[in-house]
Amino acid sequence: MLGADDKAGLAEIVTAMEYLLAHPEIKHGKIRIGFTPDEEIGKGPDKFDVEAFGAEFAYTIDGGEIGELEFENFNAASAKITFKGRNVHPGYAKHKMLNSIRIANQFIGMLPRHETPEHTEAYEGFYHLISFHGDVESTTISYIIRDHDRERFENRKKEVEHLVRKINHEFGENTATLELKDQYYNMREKIDPQNMHIIGLAFKAMESCGVIPLVRPIRGGTDGARLSFMGLPCPNIFAGGHNFHGRFEFVPIPSMEKAMKVIVKIAEITTVK
């Protein structure tokens, strides 16, 4: 699992550095490389020291079919809602029982039915129910909230807060409690327009290597998003992978070779004169 996303990226970076060491005739400036753990749970850059890294900009080599070049990603938040019930013998439950499972189901039904991952694409955001655990007394559900547009993202969070208030108005104060946390933001805020030259640089490197650039929004997150907001503009370049996070995930070796060559070309065309 995750061999293409993103052990492939690690291999491509290391191979590119080996190539540059073996070919001193390729002139280049100072190169910094770094590897972050726990990217899939959003904690990769937690201890990343941008100042010590000492770069003006960087690229992540992460996932994506050959040619992908990305500088837009979701704004992201997590929402955990706990519903408190009251268990009573079902034979005597009228006007007494509060079934937290049923209340949680009511909340789920209040969110837009088709604003979910399985009904959205491109720049369309969603609410994604990722877990449901409970019994009559207590039920907890967890969502991830995603949208490329910052205003729509904020409105999605407000809608969740609004629906929690509606539940509490109907069933009693503190029936539902919400933990809402921002996770990361759309790196386009930090790339466009002030750092678009690094997108142009990646374009030039890809085209020099015979790769057609495919600019697409990321329907997910990347450590590059958090790093961009930490002061290190960091768009994403393909690693060549397909079918991420499933049993059929794979990466073609020719795509990995192209990714390695693009890294080398970026180093070459940014040579300090």
Contacts in CASP RR format, 6 or more apart in sequence:
PFRMAT RR
TARGET T0000
AUTHOR 0000-0000-0000
METHOD contacts of the structure
MODEL  1
MLGADDKAGLAEIVTAMEYLLAHPEIKHGKIRIGFTPDEEIGKGPDKFDV
EAFGAEFAYTIDGGEIGELEFENFNAASAKITFKGRNVHPGYAKHKMLNS
IRIANQFIGMLPRHETPEHTEAYEGFYHLISFHGDVESTTISYIIRDHDR
ERFENRKKEVEHLVRKINHEFGENTATLELKDQYYNMREKIDPQNMHIIG
LAFKAMESCGVIPLVRPIRGGTDGARLSFMGLPCPNIFAGGHNFHGRFEF
VPIPSMEKAMKVIVKIAEITTVK
1 245 0 8 1.000
1 246 0 8 1.000
1 249 0 8 1.000
2 40 0 8 1.000
2 244 0 8 1.000
2 245 0 8 1.000
2 249 0 8 1.000
3 249 0 8 1.000
3 251 0 8 1.000
4 63 0 8 1.000
4 239 0 8 1.000
4 240 0 8 1.000
4 241 0 8 1.000
4 242 0 8 1.000
4 243 0 8 1.000
4 244 0 8 1.000
4 249 0 8 1.000
4 250 0 8 1.000
4 251 0 8 1.000
5 62 0 8 1.000
5 63 0 8 1.000
5 64 0 8 1.000
5 239 0 8 1.000
5 241 0 8 1.000
5 244 0 8 1.000
5 245 0 8 1.000
5 249 0 8 1.000
6 39 0 8 1.000
6 61 0 8 1.000
6 62 0 8 1.000
6 63 0 8 1.000
6 239 0 8 1.000
8 63 0 8 1.000
8 239 0 8 1.000
8 240 0 8 1.000
8 241 0 8 1.000
8 251 0 8 1.000
8 256 0 8 1.000
8 259 0 8 1.000
9 61 0 8 1.000
9 62 0 8 1.000
9 63 0 8 1.000
9 239 0 8 1.000
9 256 0 8 1.000
9 259 0 8 1.000
10 35 0 8 1.000
11 256 0 8 1.000
12 61 0 8 1.000
12 239 0 8 1.000
12 256 0 8 1.000
12 259 0 8 1.000
12 260 0 8 1.000
12 263 0 8 1.000
13 33 0 8 1.000
13 34 0 8 1.000
13 35 0 8 1.000
13 61 0 8 1.000
13 263 0 8 1.000
15 256 0 8 1.000
15 260 0 8 1.000
16 260 0 8 1.000
16 261 0 8 1.000
16 263 0 8 1.000
16 264 0 8 1.000
16 267 0 8 1.000
17 31 0 8 1.000
17 33 0 8 1.000
19 260 0 8 1.000
19 264 0 8 1.000
20 26 0 8 1.000
20 28 0 8 1.000
20 31 0 8 1.000
20 264 0 8 1.000
20 267 0 8 1.000
26 264 0 8 1.000
26 267 0 8 1.000
26 268 0 8 1.000
27 268 0 8 1.000
27 271 0 8 1.000
28 267 0 8 1.000
28 268 0 8 1.000
28 270 0 8 1.000
28 271 0 8 1.000
29 267 0 8 1.000
29 270 0 8 1.000
29 271 0 8 1.000
29 272 0 8 1.000
30 272 0 8 1.000
31 267 0 8 1.000
32 53 0 8 1.000
32 54 0 8 1.000
32 55 0 8 1.000
32 58 0 8 1.000
34 53 0 8 1.000
36 44 0 8 1.000
36 45 0 8 1.000
36 48 0 8 1.000
36 223 0 8 1.000
37 43 0 8 1.000
37 44 0 8 1.000
38 44 0 8 1.000
38 46 0 8 1.000
39 62 0 8 1.000
39 222 0 8 1.000
39 223 0 8 1.000
42 183 0 8 1.000
42 184 0 8 1.000
42 223 0 8 1.000
42 226 0 8 1.000
44 223 0 8 1.000
44 226 0 8 1.000
45 223 0 8 1.000
45 224 0 8 1.000
45 226 0 8 1.000
45 227 0 8 1.000
45 230 0 8 1.000
48 227 0 8 1.000
48 230 0 8 1.000
50 227 0 8 1.000
50 230 0 8 1.000
50 231 0 8 1.000
50 232 0 8 1.000
53 232 0 8 1.000
55 232 0 8 1.000
56 233 0 8 1.000
57 195 0 8 1.000
57 198 0 8 1.000
57 232 0 8 1.000
57 233 0 8 1.000
57 234 0 8 1.000
58 224 0 8 1.000
58 227 0 8 1.000
58 232 0 8 1.000
58 233 0 8 1.000
58 234 0 8 1.000
59 198 0 8 1.000
59 202 0 8 1.000
59 234 0 8 1.000
59 235 0 8 1.000
59 236 0 8 1.000
59 237 0 8 1.000
59 263 0 8 1.000
59 266 0 8 1.000
60 222 0 8 1.000
60 223 0 8 1.000
60 224 0 8 1.000
60 227 0 8 1.000
60 234 0 8 1.000
60 235 0 8 1.000
60 236 0 8 1.000
60 237 0 8 1.000
61 236 0 8 1.000
61 237 0 8 1.000
61 238 0 8 1.000
61 239 0 8 1.000
61 259 0 8 1.000
61 263 0 8 1.000
62 222 0 8 1.000
62 223 0 8 1.000
62 236 0 8 1.000
62 237 0 8 1.000
62 239 0 8 1.000
63 236 0 8 1.000
63 238 0 8 1.000
63 239 0 8 1.000
63 240 0 8 1.000
63 241 0 8 1.000
63 244 0 8 1.000
63 251 0 8 1.000
64 238 0 8 1.000
64 239 0 8 1.000
64 240 0 8 1.000
64 241 0 8 1.000
64 242 0 8 1.000
64 244 0 8 1.000
65 214 0 8 1.000
65 238 0 8 1.000
65 240 0 8 1.000
65 241 0 8 1.000
65 242 0 8 1.000
65 255 0 8 1.000
66 211 0 8 1.000
66 238 0 8 1.000
66 240 0 8 1.000
66 252 0 8 1.000
66 254 0 8 1.000
66 255 0 8 1.000
66 258 0 8 1.000
66 259 0 8 1.000
67 206 0 8 1.000
67 211 0 8 1.000
67 212 0 8 1.000
67 213 0 8 1.000
67 214 0 8 1.000
67 237 0 8 1.000
67 238 0 8 1.000
67 258 0 8 1.000
68 214 0 8 1.000
68 216 0 8 1.000
68 236 0 8 1.000
68 237 0 8 1.000
68 238 0 8 1.000
68 240 0 8 1.000
69 199 0 8 1.000
69 202 0 8 1.000
69 203 0 8 1.000
69 206 0 8 1.000
69 213 0 8 1.000
69 214 0 8 1.000
69 215 0 8 1.000
69 216 0 8 1.000
69 235 0 8 1.000
69 236 0 8 1.000
69 237 0 8 1.000
69 238 0 8 1.000
70 215 0 8 1.000
70 216 0 8 1.000
70 217 0 8 1.000
70 218 0 8 1.000
70 222 0 8 1.000
70 235 0 8 1.000
70 236 0 8 1.000
71 187 0 8 1.000
71 188 0 8 1.000
71 191 0 8 1.000
71 192 0 8 1.000
71 199 0 8 1.000
71 215 0 8 1.000
71 235 0 8 1.000
71 236 0 8 1.000
72 148 0 8 1.000
72 186 0 8 1.000
72 187 0 8 1.000
72 188 0 8 1.000
72 217 0 8 1.000
72 218 0 8 1.000
73 148 0 8 1.000
73 184 0 8 1.000
73 186 0 8 1.000
73 187 0 8 1.000
73 188 0 8 1.000
73 217 0 8 1.000
73 218 0 8 1.000
73 220 0 8 1.000
73 221 0 8 1.000
73 222 0 8 1.000
73 225 0 8 1.000
74 125 0 8 1.000
74 146 0 8 1.000
74 147 0 8 1.000
74 148 0 8 1.000
74 184 0 8 1.000
74 186 0 8 1.000
74 218 0 8 1.000
74 219 0 8 1.000
74 220 0 8 1.000
74 221 0 8 1.000
75 146 0 8 1.000
75 147 0 8 1.000
75 148 0 8 1.000
75 149 0 8 1.000
75 150 0 8 1.000
75 153 0 8 1.000
75 182 0 8 1.000
75 184 0 8 1.000
75 185 0 8 1.000
75 186 0 8 1.000
76 144 0 8 1.000
76 145 0 8 1.000
76 146 0 8 1.000
76 182 0 8 1.000
76 183 0 8 1.000
76 184 0 8 1.000
76 185 0 8 1.000
76 220 0 8 1.000
76 221 0 8 1.000
77 144 0 8 1.000
77 145 0 8 1.000
77 153 0 8 1.000
77 156 0 8 1.000
77 157 0 8 1.000
77 180 0 8 1.000
77 181 0 8 1.000
77 182 0 8 1.000
77 183 0 8 1.000
78 142 0 8 1.000
78 143 0 8 1.000
78 144 0 8 1.000
78 145 0 8 1.000
78 179 0 8 1.000
78 180 0 8 1.000
78 181 0 8 1.000
78 183 0 8 1.000
79 142 0 8 1.000
79 143 0 8 1.000
79 144 0 8 1.000
79 145 0 8 1.000
79 157 0 8 1.000
79 160 0 8 1.000
79 178 0 8 1.000
79 179 0 8 1.000
79 180 0 8 1.000
80 140 0 8 1.000
80 141 0 8 1.000
80 142 0 8 1.000
80 143 0 8 1.000
80 178 0 8 1.000
80 179 0 8 1.000
80 180 0 8 1.000
81 104 0 8 1.000
81 107 0 8 1.000
81 140 0 8 1.000
81 141 0 8 1.000
81 142 0 8 1.000
81 143 0 8 1.000
81 160 0 8 1.000
81 164 0 8 1.000
81 176 0 8 1.000
81 177 0 8 1.000
81 178 0 8 1.000
81 179 0 8 1.000
82 138 0 8 1.000
82 139 0 8 1.000
82 140 0 8 1.000
82 176 0 8 1.000
82 177 0 8 1.000
83 100 0 8 1.000
83 103 0 8 1.000
83 104 0 8 1.000
83 107 0 8 1.000
83 138 0 8 1.000
83 139 0 8 1.000
83 140 0 8 1.000
83 141 0 8 1.000
83 167 0 8 1.000
83 175 0 8 1.000
83 176 0 8 1.000
84 98 0 8 1.000
84 100 0 8 1.000
84 137 0 8 1.000
84 138 0 8 1.000
84 174 0 8 1.000
84 175 0 8 1.000
84 176 0 8 1.000
84 177 0 8 1.000
85 98 0 8 1.000
85 99 0 8 1.000
85 100 0 8 1.000
85 103 0 8 1.000
85 136 0 8 1.000
85 137 0 8 1.000
85 138 0 8 1.000
85 139 0 8 1.000
85 175 0 8 1.000
86 96 0 8 1.000
86 97 0 8 1.000
86 98 0 8 1.000
86 136 0 8 1.000
86 137 0 8 1.000
87 97 0 8 1.000
87 136 0 8 1.000
87 137 0 8 1.000
88 96 0 8 1.000
88 97 0 8 1.000
90 97 0 8 1.000
97 136 0 8 1.000
98 171 0 8 1.000
98 175 0 8 1.000
99 136 0 8 1.000
100 134 0 8 1.000
100 135 0 8 1.000
100 136 0 8 1.000
100 137 0 8 1.000
100 138 0 8 1.000
100 139 0 8 1.000
101 134 0 8 1.000
101 135 0 8 1.000
101 136 0 8 1.000
101 139 0 8 1.000
103 139 0 8 1.000
103 167 0 8 1.000
103 171 0 8 1.000
103 175 0 8 1.000
103 176 0 8 1.000
104 132 0 8 1.000
104 134 0 8 1.000
104 139 0 8 1.000
104 141 0 8 1.000
106 167 0 8 1.000
107 141 0 8 1.000
107 163 0 8 1.000
107 164 0 8 1.000
107 167 0 8 1.000
107 176 0 8 1.000
108 129 0 8 1.000
108 141 0 8 1.000
110 163 0 8 1.000
110 166 0 8 1.000
111 127 0 8 1.000
111 159 0 8 1.000
111 160 0 8 1.000
111 163 0 8 1.000
112 127 0 8 1.000
114 120 0 8 1.000
115 124 0 8 1.000
115 125 0 8 1.000
115 126 0 8 1.000
115 127 0 8 1.000
116 126 0 8 1.000
116 127 0 8 1.000
116 128 0 8 1.000
116 129 0 8 1.000
117 126 0 8 1.000
117 128 0 8 1.000
119 126 0 8 1.000
120 126 0 8 1.000
121 219 0 8 1.000
122 217 0 8 1.000
122 219 0 8 1.000
123 148 0 8 1.000
123 149 0 8 1.000
123 217 0 8 1.000
125 146 0 8 1.000
125 147 0 8 1.000
125 148 0 8 1.000
125 152 0 8 1.000
125 156 0 8 1.000
126 145 0 8 1.000
126 146 0 8 1.000
126 147 0 8 1.000
127 143 0 8 1.000
127 144 0 8 1.000
127 145 0 8 1.000
127 156 0 8 1.000
127 160 0 8 1.000
128 143 0 8 1.000
128 144 0 8 1.000
128 145 0 8 1.000
128 146 0 8 1.000
129 141 0 8 1.000
129 142 0 8 1.000
129 143 0 8 1.000
130 142 0 8 1.000
130 143 0 8 1.000
130 144 0 8 1.000
131 140 0 8 1.000
131 141 0 8 1.000
131 142 0 8 1.000
132 139 0 8 1.000
132 140 0 8 1.000
132 141 0 8 1.000
133 139 0 8 1.000
133 140 0 8 1.000
133 141 0 8 1.000
134 140 0 8 1.000
143 160 0 8 1.000
144 183 0 8 1.000
145 153 0 8 1.000
145 156 0 8 1.000
145 157 0 8 1.000
145 160 0 8 1.000
146 153 0 8 1.000
146 219 0 8 1.000
146 220 0 8 1.000
147 153 0 8 1.000
147 156 0 8 1.000
148 186 0 8 1.000
148 188 0 8 1.000
148 217 0 8 1.000
150 185 0 8 1.000
150 186 0 8 1.000
150 189 0 8 1.000
157 180 0 8 1.000
160 178 0 8 1.000
160 180 0 8 1.000
161 178 0 8 1.000
161 180 0 8 1.000
164 176 0 8 1.000
164 177 0 8 1.000
164 178 0 8 1.000
167 175 0 8 1.000
167 176 0 8 1.000
168 174 0 8 1.000
168 175 0 8 1.000
168 176 0 8 1.000
184 221 0 8 1.000
184 225 0 8 1.000
184 226 0 8 1.000
184 229 0 8 1.000
185 225 0 8 1.000
185 229 0 8 1.000
186 225 0 8 1.000
187 222 0 8 1.000
187 224 0 8 1.000
187 225 0 8 1.000
187 228 0 8 1.000
187 229 0 8 1.000
187 233 0 8 1.000
187 234 0 8 1.000
187 235 0 8 1.000
189 228 0 8 1.000
189 229 0 8 1.000
190 228 0 8 1.000
190 229 0 8 1.000
190 231 0 8 1.000
190 233 0 8 1.000
191 198 0 8 1.000
191 199 0 8 1.000
191 228 0 8 1.000
191 233 0 8 1.000
191 235 0 8 1.000
195 233 0 8 1.000
198 233 0 8 1.000
198 235 0 8 1.000
199 215 0 8 1.000
199 235 0 8 1.000
201 266 0 8 1.000
201 269 0 8 1.000
201 270 0 8 1.000
202 213 0 8 1.000
202 235 0 8 1.000
202 237 0 8 1.000
202 262 0 8 1.000
202 266 0 8 1.000
203 213 0 8 1.000
204 269 0 8 1.000
205 262 0 8 1.000
205 265 0 8 1.000
205 266 0 8 1.000
205 269 0 8 1.000
206 212 0 8 1.000
206 213 0 8 1.000
206 262 0 8 1.000
206 265 0 8 1.000
207 213 0 8 1.000
208 265 0 8 1.000
208 269 0 8 1.000
209 258 0 8 1.000
209 261 0 8 1.000
209 262 0 8 1.000
209 265 0 8 1.000
210 258 0 8 1.000
211 258 0 8 1.000
211 262 0 8 1.000
214 238 0 8 1.000
218 236 0 8 1.000
222 236 0 8 1.000
223 234 0 8 1.000
224 232 0 8 1.000
224 234 0 8 1.000
224 235 0 8 1.000
224 236 0 8 1.000
225 234 0 8 1.000
227 234 0 8 1.000
228 234 0 8 1.000
237 259 0 8 1.000
237 262 0 8 1.000
237 263 0 8 1.000
238 255 0 8 1.000
238 259 0 8 1.000
239 251 0 8 1.000
239 255 0 8 1.000
239 256 0 8 1.000
239 259 0 8 1.000
240 251 0 8 1.000
240 252 0 8 1.000
240 255 0 8 1.000
240 256 0 8 1.000
240 258 0 8 1.000
240 259 0 8 1.000
241 249 0 8 1.000
241 250 0 8 1.000
241 251 0 8 1.000
241 252 0 8 1.000
241 255 0 8 1.000
242 249 0 8 1.000
242 250 0 8 1.000
242 251 0 8 1.000
243 249 0 8 1.000
243 250 0 8 1.000
END
